[in-house]
Amino acid sequence: MNEILAPIYYCFSYDKVYQEETEETIEADTFWSFYLLMEQIRSSFDDADEKGTEFKAELLKKILQVVDKEVYDRLVEYDVKFEFFAYRWFISFFSQDFQIGDILRLWDLVFSHENKYYYIFYVSIGILEYKKEKILKSEMSEIMMEMQSFEDVNVDRLIKLVRKIKEEYDSQIKQIIDEMN
Protein backbone atom coordinates (compact mmCIF):
# COMPACT_ATOMS: atom_id res chain seq x y z
CA MET A 1 0.00 0.00 0.00
CA ASN A 2 2.96 2.31 0.42
CA GLU A 3 3.26 2.27 -3.38
CA ILE A 4 -0.10 4.04 -3.50
CA LEU A 5 0.56 6.32 -0.56
CA ALA A 6 3.92 7.64 -1.80
CA PRO A 7 2.66 9.33 -5.00
CA ILE A 8 -0.20 10.94 -3.08
CA TYR A 9 2.20 12.31 -0.49
CA TYR A 10 4.54 13.47 -3.25
CA CYS A 11 1.70 15.43 -4.90
CA PHE A 12 0.78 17.23 -1.70
CA SER A 13 4.41 17.87 -0.78
CA TYR A 14 5.27 19.50 -4.09
CA ASP A 15 1.98 21.24 -4.85
CA LYS A 16 2.45 25.02 -4.81
CA VAL A 17 -0.87 25.38 -2.99
CA TYR A 18 0.63 23.48 -0.05
CA GLN A 19 3.97 25.30 0.12
CA GLU A 20 2.74 27.44 3.00
CA GLU A 21 1.17 24.48 4.83
CA THR A 22 2.70 22.58 7.70
CA GLU A 23 3.87 19.01 7.44
CA GLU A 24 0.90 17.99 9.62
CA THR A 25 -1.58 19.45 7.12
CA ILE A 26 0.13 17.73 4.22
CA GLU A 27 0.17 14.41 6.08
CA ALA A 28 -3.48 14.75 7.07
CA ASP A 29 -4.59 15.50 3.52
CA THR A 30 -2.44 12.63 2.25
CA PHE A 31 -4.00 10.28 4.77
CA TRP A 32 -7.59 11.19 3.85
CA SER A 33 -6.90 11.03 0.12
CA PHE A 34 -5.30 7.62 0.60
CA TYR A 35 -8.20 6.48 2.78
CA LEU A 36 -10.81 7.52 0.20
CA LEU A 37 -8.92 5.82 -2.61
CA MET A 38 -8.50 2.62 -0.60
CA GLU A 39 -12.24 2.60 0.10
CA GLN A 40 -12.80 2.43 -3.66
CA ILE A 41 -10.20 -0.20 -4.47
CA ARG A 42 -10.26 -2.38 -1.35
CA SER A 43 -11.57 -5.41 -3.25
CA SER A 44 -8.15 -5.71 -4.91
CA PHE A 45 -6.64 -6.48 -1.51
CA ASP A 46 -9.28 -8.93 -0.31
CA ASP A 47 -8.87 -12.47 -1.63
CA ALA A 48 -12.30 -13.39 -0.26
CA ASP A 49 -14.00 -10.59 -2.20
CA GLU A 50 -15.85 -11.92 -5.24
CA LYS A 51 -14.70 -8.82 -7.17
CA GLY A 52 -11.10 -9.29 -6.07
CA THR A 53 -7.99 -9.77 -8.12
CA GLU A 54 -8.98 -13.10 -9.67
CA PHE A 55 -12.22 -11.55 -10.89
CA LYS A 56 -10.33 -8.55 -12.28
CA ALA A 57 -7.76 -10.77 -14.00
CA GLU A 58 -10.57 -12.75 -15.64
CA LEU A 59 -12.24 -9.51 -16.69
CA LEU A 60 -8.96 -8.26 -18.19
CA LYS A 61 -8.64 -11.54 -20.08
CA LYS A 62 -12.14 -11.18 -21.57
CA ILE A 63 -11.50 -7.57 -22.56
CA LEU A 64 -8.21 -8.50 -24.23
CA GLN A 65 -9.97 -11.24 -26.18
CA VAL A 66 -12.17 -8.55 -27.75
CA VAL A 67 -9.54 -5.83 -28.20
CA ASP A 68 -6.69 -8.00 -29.48
CA LYS A 69 -7.43 -11.65 -30.17
CA GLU A 70 -3.88 -12.21 -31.43
CA VAL A 71 -2.23 -11.20 -28.14
CA TYR A 72 -4.96 -13.02 -26.21
CA ASP A 73 -4.32 -16.23 -28.18
CA ARG A 74 -0.57 -15.96 -27.60
CA LEU A 75 -1.00 -15.62 -23.85
CA VAL A 76 -3.50 -18.49 -23.77
CA GLU A 77 -1.20 -20.64 -25.95
CA TYR A 78 1.51 -20.36 -23.30
CA ASP A 79 -1.00 -20.67 -20.47
CA VAL A 80 0.06 -17.30 -19.08
CA LYS A 81 -1.94 -16.64 -15.94
CA PHE A 82 -3.21 -13.08 -16.00
CA GLU A 83 -3.13 -13.05 -12.20
CA PHE A 84 0.67 -13.23 -12.31
CA PHE A 85 1.01 -9.76 -13.77
CA ALA A 86 -2.43 -8.18 -13.33
CA TYR A 87 -2.39 -8.53 -9.55
CA ARG A 88 0.50 -6.10 -9.27
CA TRP A 89 -1.10 -3.68 -11.71
CA PHE A 90 -4.44 -3.66 -9.88
CA ILE A 91 -3.11 -3.25 -6.36
CA SER A 92 -0.47 -0.63 -7.08
CA PHE A 93 -1.98 1.27 -10.01
CA PHE A 94 1.36 0.79 -11.81
CA SER A 95 3.25 2.71 -9.13
CA GLN A 96 5.91 -0.01 -8.91
CA ASP A 97 6.49 0.09 -12.63
CA PHE A 98 7.15 3.72 -13.57
CA GLN A 99 9.08 6.77 -12.40
CA ILE A 100 7.10 9.23 -10.26
CA GLY A 101 6.45 11.71 -13.08
CA ASP A 102 5.06 8.97 -15.29
CA ILE A 103 3.02 7.52 -12.42
CA LEU A 104 1.39 10.89 -11.85
CA ARG A 105 0.56 11.24 -15.54
CA LEU A 106 -1.01 7.77 -15.62
CA TRP A 107 -2.88 8.43 -12.41
CA ASP A 108 -4.17 11.70 -13.79
CA LEU A 109 -5.52 9.75 -16.75
CA VAL A 110 -7.11 7.08 -14.53
CA PHE A 111 -8.40 9.26 -11.70
CA SER A 112 -9.87 11.93 -13.95
CA HIS A 113 -12.12 9.29 -15.49
CA GLU A 114 -15.60 9.07 -14.01
CA ASN A 115 -15.09 5.43 -13.11
CA LYS A 116 -11.46 4.98 -12.17
CA TYR A 117 -12.05 1.36 -11.13
CA TYR A 118 -12.75 0.44 -14.73
CA TYR A 119 -10.27 2.77 -16.37
CA ILE A 120 -7.42 0.73 -14.95
CA PHE A 121 -8.47 -1.95 -17.45
CA TYR A 122 -7.95 0.45 -20.34
CA VAL A 123 -4.42 1.16 -19.12
CA SER A 124 -3.75 -2.56 -18.65
CA ILE A 125 -4.93 -3.33 -22.18
CA GLY A 126 -2.85 -0.38 -23.37
CA ILE A 127 0.26 -1.93 -21.86
CA LEU A 128 -0.48 -5.29 -23.48
CA GLU A 129 -0.99 -3.54 -26.81
CA TYR A 130 2.18 -1.49 -26.31
CA LYS A 131 4.12 -4.72 -25.76
CA LYS A 132 2.29 -6.64 -28.48
CA GLU A 133 5.25 -7.08 -30.81
CA LYS A 134 7.46 -8.47 -28.03
CA ILE A 135 4.66 -10.71 -26.71
CA LEU A 136 4.07 -12.23 -30.14
CA LYS A 137 7.79 -12.94 -30.64
CA SER A 138 8.49 -14.31 -27.17
CA GLU A 139 8.27 -17.59 -25.34
CA MET A 140 6.51 -17.91 -21.99
CA SER A 141 9.38 -16.88 -19.71
CA GLU A 142 10.15 -13.88 -21.89
CA ILE A 143 6.48 -12.86 -21.92
CA MET A 144 6.40 -12.95 -18.13
CA MET A 145 9.54 -10.81 -18.01
CA GLU A 146 7.89 -8.32 -20.35
CA MET A 147 4.89 -8.04 -18.05
CA GLN A 148 7.24 -7.11 -15.19
CA SER A 149 9.46 -4.68 -17.09
CA PHE A 150 8.43 -1.17 -18.10
CA GLU A 151 11.75 0.56 -18.81
CA ASP A 152 10.94 0.56 -22.52
CA VAL A 153 7.46 2.08 -22.13
CA ASN A 154 7.08 5.64 -23.32
CA VAL A 155 4.21 7.01 -21.25
CA ASP A 156 3.23 9.59 -23.91
CA ARG A 157 2.75 6.80 -26.44
CA LEU A 158 1.00 4.63 -23.86
CA ILE A 159 -1.49 7.38 -23.00
CA LYS A 160 -2.28 7.91 -26.70
CA LEU A 161 -2.77 4.19 -27.10
CA VAL A 162 -5.07 4.00 -24.06
CA ARG A 163 -7.18 6.86 -25.41
CA LYS A 164 -7.38 5.14 -28.80
CA ILE A 165 -8.49 1.89 -27.17
CA LYS A 166 -11.14 3.73 -25.20
CA GLU A 167 -12.37 5.49 -28.32
CA GLU A 168 -12.53 2.32 -30.42
CA TYR A 169 -13.66 -0.26 -27.86
CA ASP A 170 -15.44 1.68 -25.13
CA SER A 171 -18.92 0.29 -25.72
CA GLN A 172 -17.65 -3.29 -26.03
CA ILE A 173 -15.53 -3.01 -22.90
CA LYS A 174 -18.40 -1.47 -20.92
CA GLN A 175 -20.63 -4.32 -22.07
CA ILE A 176 -18.12 -6.94 -20.89
CA ILE A 177 -17.78 -5.19 -17.53
CA ASP A 178 -21.54 -4.90 -17.14
CA GLU A 179 -22.08 -8.57 -18.01
CA MET A 180 -19.53 -9.71 -15.44
CA ASN A 181 -20.92 -7.48 -12.70
N, C-alpha and C positions, 0 to 999 in steps of 0.2 A: 504494500500500500504506500510505502514511502516513494515509490516511483510516480505515484499520482500526486502525492502531497508536494513533492519538490517543485514541480513546475508551477503549481498554484502559488507557493511561497515566493518563488522567483518573480512571478508577475507582480505580486503586491510589493515586493522589496524594491523593484526597479521602476515601478509606475510613478511618473512625475506627480500624480495626485497625492501619493503617499509620502513624498519626500519630507514633508513637514511632520508626519505622524511618528509616534513612538513605536518602538519595537513591539510593545504589548498590543497596540492597535493592529499592526500588521499581522501579528500572530493570531489574534482573535478573528480577524477577517479571513485569514487563511484557514483556520479551523472550521469556521462555519461554511465556507465555500466547499471545503473538502467533505464535511459532513453531508451537505445537501447533494453533492455529486455521488457520494457513496450510497445514499438513500436510493438513488435512481439505478445504480449498477450493482447493488448488493447480490443479486442472483448469480452474478459471475463468480462470487466467492463461496457460494453455498452449494456443495455437491448434492445435497438433498433436494434442492429447488428444482422443480420440473422444467424451469426455464433457465437452468444453469448452463455451464460451459458445454456439456455434451449436446444439449438442445441447440445451442448457438452454433456449434461446430457442424451439426447436421443441417441446420438452416443455411449456413455458409456453403456447404456442399451442394445443396439444392439450387441455390442462387447461381453458383458457378456453373452448374450443369446447363442453365439457361443462357448465361452470359457468354461462356466460352466452353463449348462441349469438348473441344480438342484438349485443352488444359485439364478439364475434368477427367476425361478418359485416360490421360497420362497418369494422373494421380491415382486413379482407381486401378489402372493396370499394375502399378507398383504397390498397391495396397497401402498407400500413404494415409495415415490416420490424421484427419483434419485437427483432432484434439491436440496433437503433438505440437502444432505451431499456432493454432487459433487460440488456445488457452492463454498463452502469453499475450497475444494481441488484445484479447477481450478484457483481461484483468489489468493491463497496464496502459491501455490506449496508446500503444506503440512507444511509450516513454522510455523503454529499455533499448529501443532500436535506433533512435535518432539523436542528434545533437539538440540542445535546448531550443535554439532558434527554430529548427525544423519541427520540433515537437509542438511549439506554440503555434506555428502556422497550421499544422494538421489539426490541432485542437480547436483553433479558431474555425476551421472548416467544419469540424464535427459539431462543436458546441453551438455554433450559430444556426444550425439546422433545427427545425421545429421538433424533430424527434431524434435526438442524439443517440439514443439506444440503437436505432436502426441504421443511422448513418455510418456507424462503425463497420457495417457490412459492406458499404460502398467502398470505403477505404481498403478493407481487406481484399475485396475483389480487384480493386485498383492495383494493389501490390502483386497479386497473382498475375494480372495482365501485364504489369510492368516487367515481371520476371518470366513471362511466357516463353521467350526464345530459349532461355537457359533451362527452364523446366522441360521443354520438349526435347532438348538435346542431352539431358542428364539421366543418370541412373538413380535409383532410390536414395542412396546415401548422399549423392550430390544434391538432389532435390531437397532433402531435409536440411542440408547445409545452407542452401539458398533461402530457405524459409526462416533461417536464424541470422542471416547476414544482410545488412542494409547499407553497407558502405557505398555501394554502387548506385543507390537510389537517389535520383535528383528530385527533390521535393516539389519543385516547380512543375516538372513533367508529371509527377505523380498526381498532383492536384488537378492539373488539366485532364488527365486520364480519368480521375474519379468523377469530375464534372461531366465528362463525356458519357461515362457509364450511366450516371444518374439521368442524363438527358435521354439516352437511347433506351434504357431498360427500366426506368422508374416504375411504370405501371406493372410490368411483369414481376419486378422484385417486391413491390408492395403486395401484389396478389399472393406470392409465395409466403411472405411474412404473415399475411392475414389468414391464409389457409392453415398455417402451422400453429397459429395462436388460437 
